[in-house]
């Protein structure tokens, strides 16, 4: 890989641009707004306000959706899922697991799942 390409990839990864674009695309497909450009501008403004703790970060799913997803993972009803299940759920949702540092013996509760996802 050329040095310029490596720097470009590092830049994108450092600023989490692929995750942002994936999330914006998912929001577009979920909401299907009549004016997609205006919707994206508003979503980016919400992200900016959320980072400054001045507003709500734009979410694709609400708590009910997250609880339903968790219950699909916790088929036995134990009240928790394994770290492996959690990693796979994040990957399925298109979320990064690179910085996730969980031992395989860690259990994830529904509250942690909702908060982190």
Beta strands, then each sheet from edge to edge (+ up, - down):
strand 1: 80-82
strand 2: 107-109
sheet 1: 1+ 2-
end
